[in-house]
Amino acid sequence: MTPSRFAALLAASVLLAASPALAQSGSGRQPAPKGAEVYFHYPLDGLRVPERFTVRMGLKEMGLAPAGTEWPNTGHHHLLINTEPGPPDQPIPADYNNIHLGNGQSEVVVTLPKGRHTLQLLLGDHNHVPHDPPVMSRKITIYVR
């Protein structure tokens, strides 16, 4: 191996090792930046809503990226309806109670039956796994009229 080839390989390995996109926490999950927060723009806790309404989400100190796109300090929203978050080291399930917004959306139209419902937001990384620590909203209660 020539000295210039060795220097190029060494430089590339240093760049890869320092790349935040590839950094992982000690848990093997993508790290969440300090101060990262996900929250509801709409609806707000205790609000009465129609059966079909739009959920609007906000995010601080991070960016949105589609599922499968691995960029530092990014993720995509998951809307949890009438359920608890699963284990933080496992992918967020995709079902009626765990709505994946894998295209990087910050809003979604939801239809729910009349009655009391809980909503919570959980950010997932490129593989739908919560960050470390999880970037999660507080749970809110809404009432469908």
Buried (B, 14 or more C-beta within 10 A) or exposed (E): EEEEEEEEEEEEEEEEEEEEEEEEEEBEBBBBEEEBBBBBEEBEEEEEBEEEBEBEBBBEEBEBBBBEBEBBBBBBBBBBBEBEBBEBEEBBBEEEEBBBBBEBBBEBEBEBEEEEBBBBBBBBBBEBBBBBBBBBBEBBEBEBE
